[in-house]
Amino acid sequence: MHEEELLDQLRREFAAAEGTFLLNLRGDRIEWDRPAFSRLEKTMRWACQRFREHDQLDRWMADGFYEVSRFVRNWTSRPNFPRPGPEQYYNDCIERLDTSRTGSSAATTAT
């Protein structure tokens, strides 16, 4: 994918557009979609790498990193949420989201 396509994918993920991990978590399906999580996490890692030397991030991106890590942890920790197994997989996924968020904090301000 080209940079513009990756940025568009990241926007779609953060906006919980059709076919994204976040929509599957809170939409009609309410499920942990492993392939969709992988796409989200891969796109977030790409953005961390791409923008790691930047002093600023666009507001939508900074907010997206923060909100995704916070929302996924809070929403999926509810007792009735069908969390994926094994437990270590789930914990590793949550940790990767947290790491992506803190990795993106190298850009200290948002525009």
A tleap script that builds the chain and sets N, CA, C and O, in Angstrom:
source leaprc.protein.ff14SB
mol = sequence {
  NMET HIE GLU GLU GLU LEU LEU ASP GLN LEU
  ARG ARG GLU PHE ALA ALA ALA GLU GLY THR
  PHE LEU LEU ASN LEU ARG GLY ASP ARG ILE
  GLU TRP ASP ARG PRO ALA PHE SER ARG LEU
  GLU LYS THR MET ARG TRP ALA CYS GLN ARG
  PHE ARG GLU HIE ASP GLN LEU ASP ARG TRP
  MET ALA ASP GLY PHE TYR GLU VAL SER ARG
  PHE VAL ARG ASN TRP THR SER ARG PRO ASN
  PHE PRO ARG PRO GLY PRO GLU GLN TYR TYR
  ASN ASP CYS ILE GLU ARG LEU ASP THR SER
  ARG THR GLY SER SER ALA ALA THR THR ALA
  CTHR
}
set mol.1.N position { 0.839 -1.188 0.000 }
set mol.1.CA position { 0.000 0.000 0.000 }
set mol.1.C position { 0.879 1.245 0.000 }
set mol.1.O position { 1.982 1.249 0.548 }
set mol.2.N position { 0.382 2.266 -0.607 }
set mol.2.CA position { 1.063 3.554 -0.607 }
set mol.2.C position { 0.675 4.341 0.640 }
set mol.2.O position { -0.304 4.017 1.311 }
set mol.3.N position { 1.446 5.368 0.938 }
set mol.3.CA position { 1.214 6.143 2.161 }
set mol.3.C position { -0.204 6.694 2.248 }
set mol.3.O position { -0.827 6.639 3.308 }
set mol.4.N position { -0.711 7.218 1.155 }
set mol.4.CA position { -2.065 7.778 1.170 }
set mol.4.C position { -3.104 6.703 1.503 }
set mol.4.O position { -4.054 6.962 2.242 }
set mol.5.N position { -2.922 5.512 0.962 }
set mol.5.CA position { -3.845 4.414 1.244 }
set mol.5.C position { -3.748 3.972 2.704 }
set mol.5.O position { -4.761 3.655 3.329 }
set mol.6.N position { -2.538 3.951 3.243 }
set mol.6.CA position { -2.358 3.574 4.646 }
set mol.6.C position { -2.980 4.613 5.579 }
set mol.6.O position { -3.599 4.257 6.582 }
set mol.7.N position { -2.819 5.884 5.254 }
set mol.7.CA position { -3.452 6.934 6.067 }
set mol.7.C position { -4.971 6.834 5.997 }
set mol.7.O position { -5.655 7.015 7.005 }
set mol.8.N position { -5.497 6.546 4.813 }
set mol.8.CA position { -6.937 6.369 4.668 }
set mol.8.C position { -7.420 5.178 5.487 }
set mol.8.O position { -8.465 5.243 6.134 }
set mol.9.N position { -6.651 4.088 5.454 }
set mol.9.CA position { -7.012 2.904 6.251 }
set mol.9.C position { -7.003 3.232 7.743 }
set mol.9.O position { -7.888 2.798 8.480 }
set mol.10.N position { -6.016 3.990 8.184 }
set mol.10.CA position { -5.943 4.371 9.598 }
set mol.10.C position { -7.139 5.237 9.984 }
set mol.10.O position { -7.723 5.049 11.051 }
set mol.11.N position { -7.504 6.183 9.121 }
set mol.11.CA position { -8.694 7.014 9.381 }
set mol.11.C position { -9.947 6.148 9.488 }
set mol.11.O position { -10.769 6.334 10.385 }
set mol.12.N position { -10.081 5.199 8.563 }
set mol.12.CA position { -11.242 4.303 8.583 }
set mol.12.C position { -11.279 3.482 9.864 }
set mol.12.O position { -12.335 3.314 10.474 }
set mol.13.N position { -10.120 2.975 10.265 }
set mol.13.CA position { -10.047 2.189 11.504 }
set mol.13.C position { -10.462 3.040 12.698 }
set mol.13.O position { -11.292 2.620 13.505 }
set mol.14.N position { -9.889 4.230 12.811 }
set mol.14.CA position { -10.187 5.085 13.955 }
set mol.14.C position { -11.637 5.577 13.954 }
set mol.14.O position { -12.189 5.870 15.014 }
set mol.15.N position { -12.253 5.668 12.780 }
set mol.15.CA position { -13.650 6.105 12.670 }
set mol.15.C position { -14.631 4.937 12.794 }
set mol.15.O position { -15.843 5.138 12.733 }
set mol.16.N position { -14.115 3.723 12.968 }
set mol.16.CA position { -14.952 2.516 13.061 }
set mol.16.C position { -15.842 2.374 11.829 }
set mol.16.O position { -17.041 2.116 11.938 }
set mol.17.N position { -15.235 2.547 10.661 }
set mol.17.CA position { -15.957 2.403 9.399 }
set mol.17.C position { -16.288 0.931 9.144 }
set mol.17.O position { -15.800 0.036 9.834 }
set mol.18.N position { -17.116 0.713 8.150 }
set mol.18.CA position { -17.540 -0.647 7.782 }
set mol.18.C position { -16.326 -1.555 7.561 }
set mol.18.O position { -15.375 -1.183 6.872 }
set mol.19.N position { -16.375 -2.749 8.154 }
set mol.19.CA position { -15.332 -3.741 7.981 }
set mol.19.C position { -14.126 -3.582 8.891 }
set mol.19.O position { -13.149 -4.318 8.755 }
set mol.20.N position { -14.178 -2.636 9.815 }
set mol.20.CA position { -13.033 -2.407 10.700 }
set mol.20.C position { -13.187 -3.161 12.018 }
set mol.20.O position { -14.278 -3.590 12.393 }
set mol.21.N position { -12.073 -3.304 12.695 }
set mol.21.CA position { -12.042 -3.982 13.987 }
set mol.21.C position { -12.982 -3.318 14.989 }
set mol.21.O position { -13.751 -3.999 15.667 }
set mol.22.N position { -12.922 -1.993 15.083 }
set mol.22.CA position { -13.747 -1.297 16.081 }
set mol.22.C position { -15.235 -1.466 15.818 }
set mol.22.O position { -16.017 -1.612 16.758 }
set mol.23.N position { -15.631 -1.447 14.564 }
set mol.23.CA position { -17.047 -1.647 14.268 }
set mol.23.C position { -17.483 -3.048 14.670 }
set mol.23.O position { -18.582 -3.232 15.194 }
set mol.24.N position { -16.633 -4.033 14.429 }
set mol.24.CA position { -16.976 -5.400 14.836 }
set mol.24.C position { -17.081 -5.528 16.354 }
set mol.24.O position { -17.879 -6.319 16.857 }
set mol.25.N position { -16.284 -4.757 17.080 }
set mol.25.CA position { -16.347 -4.816 18.546 }
set mol.25.C position { -17.657 -4.271 19.089 }
set mol.25.O position { -18.232 -4.832 20.021 }
set mol.26.N position { -18.122 -3.183 18.509 }
set mol.26.CA position { -19.278 -2.516 19.109 }
set mol.26.C position { -20.498 -2.477 18.216 }
set mol.26.O position { -21.537 -1.953 18.619 }
set mol.27.N position { -20.402 -3.010 17.028 }
set mol.27.CA position { -21.543 -3.027 16.120 }
set mol.27.C position { -22.484 -4.164 16.435 }
set mol.27.O position { -22.561 -4.623 17.575 }
set mol.28.N position { -23.194 -4.614 15.435 }
set mol.28.CA position { -24.160 -5.706 15.598 }
set mol.28.C position { -23.488 -7.030 15.954 }
set mol.28.O position { -24.084 -7.876 16.621 }
set mol.29.N position { -22.257 -7.203 15.510 }
set mol.29.CA position { -21.590 -8.495 15.692 }
set mol.29.C position { -21.019 -8.668 17.095 }
set mol.29.O position { -21.038 -9.780 17.623 }
set mol.30.N position { -20.523 -7.628 17.700 }
set mol.30.CA position { -19.875 -7.656 19.008 }
set mol.30.C position { -18.955 -8.873 19.126 }
set mol.30.O position { -19.187 -9.795 19.907 }
set mol.31.N position { -17.901 -8.826 18.311 }
set mol.31.CA position { -16.943 -9.918 18.343 }
set mol.31.C position { -15.531 -9.389 18.114 }
set mol.31.O position { -15.329 -8.315 17.547 }
set mol.32.N position { -14.576 -10.166 18.565 }
set mol.32.CA position { -13.160 -9.866 18.346 }
set mol.32.C position { -12.779 -10.529 17.034 }
set mol.32.O position { -12.631 -11.749 16.971 }
set mol.33.N position { -12.621 -9.742 16.002 }
set mol.33.CA position { -12.284 -10.232 14.670 }
set mol.33.C position { -10.761 -10.218 14.528 }
set mol.33.O position { -10.157 -9.157 14.370 }
set mol.34.N position { -10.146 -11.401 14.585 }
set mol.34.CA position { -8.671 -11.493 14.572 }
set mol.34.C position { -8.046 -10.869 13.318 }
set mol.34.O position { -7.103 -10.089 13.449 }
set mol.35.N position { -8.530 -11.179 12.113 }
set mol.35.CA position { -7.917 -10.542 10.936 }
set mol.35.C position { -8.077 -9.012 10.952 }
set mol.35.O position { -7.166 -8.288 10.551 }
set mol.36.N position { -9.229 -8.530 11.413 }
set mol.36.CA position { -9.442 -7.078 11.478 }
set mol.36.C position { -8.527 -6.448 12.524 }
set mol.36.O position { -8.018 -5.346 12.319 }
set mol.37.N position { -8.312 -7.145 13.656 }
set mol.37.CA position { -7.376 -6.623 14.649 }
set mol.37.C position { -5.978 -6.536 14.053 }
set mol.37.O position { -5.270 -5.550 14.256 }
set mol.38.N position { -5.589 -7.553 13.330 }
set mol.38.CA position { -4.265 -7.573 12.719 }
set mol.38.C position { -4.090 -6.389 11.763 }
set mol.38.O position { -3.038 -5.751 11.756 }
set mol.39.N position { -5.115 -6.092 10.957 }
set mol.39.CA position { -5.044 -4.934 10.052 }
set mol.39.C position { -4.905 -3.638 10.835 }
set mol.39.O position { -4.087 -2.784 10.491 }
set mol.40.N position { -5.707 -3.488 11.891 }
set mol.40.CA position { -5.639 -2.281 12.725 }
set mol.40.C position { -4.257 -2.127 13.322 }
set mol.40.O position { -3.649 -1.062 13.214 }
set mol.41.N position { -3.760 -3.164 13.942 }
set mol.41.CA position { -2.476 -3.090 14.633 }
set mol.41.C position { -1.335 -2.844 13.640 }
set mol.41.O position { -0.418 -2.075 13.929 }
set mol.42.N position { -1.388 -3.477 12.501 }
set mol.42.CA position { -0.356 -3.282 11.474 }
set mol.42.C position { -0.358 -1.845 10.970 }
set mol.42.O position { 0.705 -1.252 10.781 }
set mol.43.N position { -1.522 -1.289 10.755 }
set mol.43.CA position { -1.630 0.095 10.284 }
set mol.43.C position { -1.164 1.070 11.355 }
set mol.43.O position { -0.517 2.070 11.043 }
set mol.44.N position { -1.485 0.792 12.603 }
set mol.44.CA position { -1.018 1.651 13.698 }
set mol.44.C position { 0.508 1.585 13.818 }
set mol.44.O position { 1.155 2.610 14.032 }
set mol.45.N position { 1.080 0.393 13.682 }
set mol.45.CA position { 2.548 0.261 13.734 }
set mol.45.C position { 3.204 1.028 12.592 }
set mol.45.O position { 4.230 1.681 12.781 }
set mol.46.N position { 2.602 0.944 11.403 }
set mol.46.CA position { 3.123 1.694 10.266 }
set mol.46.C position { 3.151 3.193 10.594 }
set mol.46.O position { 4.153 3.866 10.350 }
set mol.47.N position { 2.058 3.703 11.143 }
set mol.47.CA position { 1.982 5.134 11.455 }
set mol.47.C position { 3.020 5.518 12.509 }
set mol.47.O position { 3.630 6.583 12.416 }
set mol.48.N position { 3.222 4.670 13.497 }
set mol.48.CA position { 4.238 4.955 14.512 }
set mol.48.C position { 5.622 5.065 13.867 }
set mol.48.O position { 6.392 5.973 14.179 }
set mol.49.N position { 5.919 4.147 12.980 }
set mol.49.CA position { 7.203 4.181 12.285 }
set mol.49.C position { 7.304 5.414 11.388 }
set mol.49.O position { 8.317 6.113 11.394 }
set mol.50.N position { 6.276 5.666 10.638 }
set mol.50.CA position { 6.287 6.750 9.651 }
set mol.50.C position { 6.412 8.125 10.303 }
set mol.50.O position { 7.092 8.999 9.767 }
set mol.51.N position { 5.772 8.325 11.442 }
set mol.51.CA position { 5.710 9.653 12.055 }
set mol.51.C position { 6.544 9.781 13.325 }
set mol.51.O position { 6.396 10.759 14.057 }
set mol.52.N position { 7.407 8.822 13.599 }
set mol.52.CA position { 8.163 8.822 14.856 }
set mol.52.C position { 9.079 10.029 15.010 }
set mol.52.O position { 9.359 10.431 16.139 }
set mol.53.N position { 9.549 10.612 13.937 }
set mol.53.CA position { 10.447 11.769 14.017 }
set mol.53.C position { 9.701 13.099 13.987 }
set mol.53.O position { 10.322 14.158 14.075 }
set mol.54.N position { 8.393 13.055 13.864 }
set mol.54.CA position { 7.603 14.285 13.787 }
set mol.54.C position { 7.348 14.856 15.182 }
set mol.54.O position { 7.136 14.110 16.139 }
set mol.55.N position { 7.369 16.164 15.285 }
set mol.55.CA position { 7.074 16.835 16.547 }
set mol.55.C position { 5.583 16.978 16.774 }
set mol.55.O position { 5.142 17.193 17.903 }
set mol.56.N position { 4.800 16.861 15.705 }
set mol.56.CA position { 3.350 17.022 15.810 }
set mol.56.C position { 2.643 15.950 14.996 }
set mol.56.O position { 3.158 15.459 13.992 }
set mol.57.N position { 1.459 15.605 15.454 }
set mol.57.CA position { 0.560 14.726 14.710 }
set mol.57.C position { -0.725 15.487 14.449 }
set mol.57.O position { -1.084 16.394 15.199 }
set mol.58.N position { -1.418 15.113 13.380 }
set mol.58.CA position { -2.753 15.662 13.173 }
set mol.58.C position { -3.630 15.227 14.341 }
set mol.58.O position { -3.450 14.145 14.898 }
set mol.59.N position { -4.571 16.075 14.699 }
set mol.59.CA position { -5.448 15.809 15.848 }
set mol.59.C position { -6.155 14.459 15.707 }
set mol.59.O position { -6.223 13.701 16.675 }
set mol.60.N position { -6.679 14.148 14.526 }
set mol.60.CA position { -7.416 12.895 14.345 }
set mol.60.C position { -6.538 11.684 14.663 }
set mol.60.O position { -7.019 10.686 15.199 }
set mol.61.N position { -5.252 11.777 14.330 }
set mol.61.CA position { -4.361 10.656 14.557 }
set mol.61.C position { -4.013 10.522 16.039 }
set mol.61.O position { -4.065 9.425 16.595 }
set mol.62.N position { -3.661 11.633 16.673 }
set mol.62.CA position { -3.324 11.595 18.100 }
set mol.62.C position { -4.519 11.094 18.910 }
set mol.62.O position { -4.370 10.237 19.781 }
set mol.63.N position { -5.698 11.630 18.619 }
set mol.63.CA position { -6.904 11.196 19.324 }
set mol.63.C position { -7.211 9.730 19.049 }
set mol.63.O position { -7.629 8.999 19.947 }
set mol.64.N position { -7.004 9.301 17.806 }
set mol.64.CA position { -7.289 7.918 17.436 }
set mol.64.C position { -6.435 6.924 18.203 }
set mol.64.O position { -6.945 5.920 18.700 }
set mol.65.N position { -5.142 7.193 18.303 }
set mol.65.CA position { -4.266 6.294 19.059 }
set mol.65.C position { -4.717 6.208 20.513 }
set mol.65.O position { -4.788 5.117 21.080 }
set mol.66.N position { -5.016 7.336 21.106 }
set mol.66.CA position { -5.439 7.353 22.506 }
set mol.66.C position { -6.762 6.602 22.675 }
set mol.66.O position { -6.889 5.724 23.529 }
set mol.67.N position { -7.729 6.959 21.858 }
set mol.67.CA position { -9.069 6.395 22.021 }
set mol.67.C position { -9.117 4.894 21.735 }
set mol.67.O position { -9.800 4.155 22.444 }
set mol.68.N position { -8.407 4.438 20.716 }
set mol.68.CA position { -8.452 3.012 20.389 }
set mol.68.C position { -7.925 2.178 21.545 }
set mol.68.O position { -8.566 1.211 21.957 }
set mol.69.N position { -6.768 2.541 22.070 }
set mol.69.CA position { -6.208 1.730 23.154 }
set mol.69.C position { -7.092 1.767 24.389 }
set mol.69.O position { -7.279 0.747 25.051 }
set mol.70.N position { -7.628 2.921 24.699 }
set mol.70.CA position { -8.495 3.054 25.876 }
set mol.70.C position { -9.817 2.312 25.672 }
set mol.70.O position { -10.256 1.555 26.537 }
set mol.71.N position { -10.446 2.542 24.512 }
set mol.71.CA position { -11.749 1.937 24.258 }
set mol.71.C position { -11.680 0.409 24.216 }
set mol.71.O position { -12.488 -0.269 24.850 }
set mol.72.N position { -10.721 -0.126 23.474 }
set mol.72.CA position { -10.651 -1.589 23.321 }
set mol.72.C position { -10.469 -2.258 24.679 }
set mol.72.O position { -11.139 -3.246 24.978 }
set mol.73.N position { -9.577 -1.729 25.495 }
set mol.73.CA position { -9.365 -2.301 26.832 }
set mol.73.C position { -10.653 -2.232 27.670 }
set mol.73.O position { -11.068 -3.231 28.258 }
set mol.74.N position { -11.268 -1.070 27.720 }
set mol.74.CA position { -12.469 -0.892 28.554 }
set mol.74.C position { -13.642 -1.733 28.054 }
set mol.74.O position { -14.317 -2.390 28.847 }
set mol.75.N position { -13.883 -1.714 26.764 }
set mol.75.CA position { -15.033 -2.418 26.195 }
set mol.75.C position { -14.899 -3.931 26.326 }
set mol.75.O position { -15.857 -4.616 26.684 }
set mol.76.N position { -13.718 -4.445 26.038 }
set mol.76.CA position { -13.547 -5.899 26.035 }
set mol.76.C position { -13.290 -6.475 27.419 }
set mol.76.O position { -13.305 -7.694 27.589 }
set mol.77.N position { -13.057 -5.634 28.396 }
set mol.77.CA position { -12.870 -6.152 29.757 }
set mol.77.C position { -14.198 -6.355 30.477 }
set mol.77.O position { -14.217 -6.859 31.600 }
set mol.78.N position { -15.291 -5.977 29.858 }
set mol.78.CA position { -16.613 -6.213 30.459 }
set mol.78.C position { -16.854 -7.716 30.574 }
set mol.78.O position { -16.466 -8.482 29.692 }
set mol.79.N position { -17.484 -8.123 31.643 }
set mol.79.CA position { -17.649 -9.569 31.881 }
set mol.79.C position { -18.400 -10.310 30.779 }
set mol.79.O position { -18.119 -11.484 30.535 }
set mol.80.N position { -19.343 -9.659 30.110 }
set mol.80.CA position { -20.150 -10.338 29.095 }
set mol.80.C position { -19.545 -10.290 27.696 }
set mol.80.O position { -20.096 -10.884 26.769 }
set mol.81.N position { -18.421 -9.593 27.528 }
set mol.81.CA position { -17.825 -9.517 26.197 }
set mol.81.C position { -17.152 -10.854 25.870 }
set mol.81.O position { -16.407 -11.388 26.691 }
set mol.82.N position { -17.409 -11.395 24.678 }
set mol.82.CA position { -16.788 -12.678 24.293 }
set mol.82.C position { -15.316 -12.489 23.894 }
set mol.82.O position { -14.986 -12.403 22.711 }
set mol.83.N position { -14.456 -12.427 24.894 }
set mol.83.CA position { -13.033 -12.196 24.651 }
set mol.83.C position { -12.411 -13.372 23.914 }
set mol.83.O position { -12.807 -14.522 24.104 }
set mol.84.N position { -11.435 -13.066 23.071 }
set mol.84.CA position { -10.802 -14.153 22.319 }
set mol.84.C position { -9.879 -14.970 23.205 }
set mol.84.O position { -9.319 -14.463 24.177 }
set mol.85.N position { -9.732 -16.208 22.865 }
set mol.85.CA position { -8.793 -17.066 23.579 }
set mol.85.C position { -7.632 -17.393 22.675 }
set mol.85.O position { -7.708 -17.191 21.463 }
set mol.86.N position { -6.602 -17.876 23.225 }
set mol.86.CA position { -6.346 -18.017 24.658 }
set mol.86.C position { -6.120 -16.656 25.320 }
set mol.86.O position { -5.910 -15.650 24.641 }
set mol.87.N position { -6.166 -16.640 26.620 }
set mol.87.CA position { -6.029 -15.398 27.393 }
set mol.87.C position { -4.745 -14.644 27.049 }
set mol.87.O position { -4.743 -13.414 27.005 }
set mol.88.N position { -3.662 -15.369 26.808 }
set mol.88.CA position { -2.382 -14.713 26.487 }
set mol.88.C position { -2.473 -13.929 25.179 }
set mol.88.O position { -1.891 -12.850 25.063 }
set mol.89.N position { -3.198 -14.464 24.196 }
set mol.89.CA position { -3.396 -13.747 22.930 }
set mol.89.C position { -4.066 -12.406 23.204 }
set mol.89.O position { -3.599 -11.364 22.743 }
set mol.90.N position { -5.161 -12.436 23.955 }
set mol.90.CA position { -5.887 -11.208 24.290 }
set mol.90.C position { -4.971 -10.219 25.014 }
set mol.90.O position { -4.908 -9.047 24.642 }
set mol.91.N position { -4.270 -10.681 26.036 }
set mol.91.CA position { -3.379 -9.791 26.800 }
set mol.91.C position { -2.288 -9.195 25.909 }
set mol.91.O position { -1.952 -8.017 26.036 }
set mol.92.N position { -1.741 -10.006 25.015 }
set mol.92.CA position { -0.718 -9.506 24.094 }
set mol.92.C position { -1.286 -8.430 23.165 }
set mol.92.O position { -0.617 -7.437 22.881 }
set mol.93.N position { -2.497 -8.626 22.701 }
set mol.93.CA position { -3.139 -7.640 21.822 }
set mol.93.C position { -3.347 -6.309 22.550 }
set mol.93.O position { -3.057 -5.244 22.005 }
set mol.94.N position { -3.842 -6.379 23.760 }
set mol.94.CA position { -4.057 -5.156 24.543 }
set mol.94.C position { -2.720 -4.457 24.782 }
set mol.94.O position { -2.632 -3.233 24.693 }
set mol.95.N position { -1.700 -5.220 25.078 }
set mol.95.CA position { -0.372 -4.636 25.293 }
set mol.95.C position { 0.151 -3.965 24.019 }
set mol.95.O position { 0.758 -2.896 24.083 }
set mol.96.N position { -0.085 -4.592 22.867 }
set mol.96.CA position { 0.374 -3.985 21.607 }
set mol.96.C position { -0.346 -2.672 21.344 }
set mol.96.O position { 0.270 -1.720 20.865 }
set mol.97.N position { -1.638 -2.603 21.649 }
set mol.97.CA position { -2.358 -1.338 21.475 }
set mol.97.C position { -1.801 -0.271 22.415 }
set mol.97.O position { -1.620 0.879 22.016 }
set mol.98.N position { -1.534 -0.650 23.654 }
set mol.98.CA position { -0.955 0.297 24.610 }
set mol.98.C position { 0.412 0.780 24.141 }
set mol.98.O position { 0.728 1.964 24.252 }
set mol.99.N position { 1.216 -0.133 23.621 }
set mol.99.CA position { 2.545 0.223 23.137 }
set mol.99.C position { 2.449 1.153 21.933 }
set mol.99.O position { 3.240 2.088 21.809 }
set mol.100.N position { 1.494 0.906 21.052 }
set mol.100.CA position { 1.301 1.793 19.902 }
set mol.100.C position { 0.941 3.194 20.355 }
set mol.100.O position { 1.436 4.183 19.814 }
set mol.101.N position { 0.077 3.268 21.352 }
set mol.101.CA position { -0.336 4.583 21.853 }
set mol.101.C position { 0.845 5.309 22.471 }
set mol.101.O position { 1.054 6.487 22.183 }
set mol.102.N position { 1.610 4.653 23.298 }
set mol.102.CA position { 2.736 5.334 23.940 }
set mol.102.C position { 3.853 5.567 22.942 }
set mol.102.O position { 4.605 6.532 23.078 }
set mol.103.N position { 3.978 4.711 21.948 }
set mol.103.CA position { 4.968 4.931 20.897 }
set mol.103.C position { 4.624 6.146 20.073 }
set mol.103.O position { 5.518 6.838 19.586 }
set mol.104.N position { 3.333 6.421 19.905 }
set mol.104.CA position { 2.932 7.588 19.131 }
set mol.104.C position { 3.076 8.864 19.934 }
set mol.104.O position { 3.011 9.956 19.369 }
set mol.105.N position { 3.272 8.751 21.251 }
set mol.105.CA position { 3.363 9.962 22.064 }
set mol.105.C position { 4.688 10.680 21.873 }
set mol.105.O position { 4.905 11.739 22.463 }
set mol.106.N position { 5.577 10.124 21.060 }
set mol.106.CA position { 6.808 10.841 20.733 }
set mol.106.C position { 6.478 12.165 20.065 }
set mol.106.O position { 7.223 13.138 20.179 }
set mol.107.N position { 5.355 12.185 19.369 }
set mol.107.CA position { 4.885 13.450 18.814 }
set mol.107.C position { 4.094 14.127 19.915 }
set mol.107.O position { 2.999 13.687 20.266 }
set mol.108.N position { 4.640 15.181 20.449 }
set mol.108.CA position { 4.130 15.720 21.695 }
set mol.108.C position { 2.910 16.610 21.553 }
set mol.108.O position { 2.188 16.806 22.531 }
set mol.109.N position { 2.658 17.143 20.399 }
set mol.109.CA position { 1.497 17.992 20.237 }
set mol.109.C position { 0.703 17.564 19.028 }
set mol.109.O position { 1.227 16.943 18.103 }
set mol.110.N position { -0.553 17.899 19.050 }
set mol.110.CA position { -1.430 17.584 17.937 }
set mol.110.C position { -1.896 18.885 17.308 }
set mol.110.O position { -2.087 19.893 17.987 }
set mol.111.N position { -2.073 18.839 15.998 }
set mol.111.CA position { -2.540 20.029 15.298 }
set mol.111.C position { -3.926 19.826 14.763 }
set mol.111.O position { -4.486 20.729 14.141 }
savepdb mol mol.pdb
quit
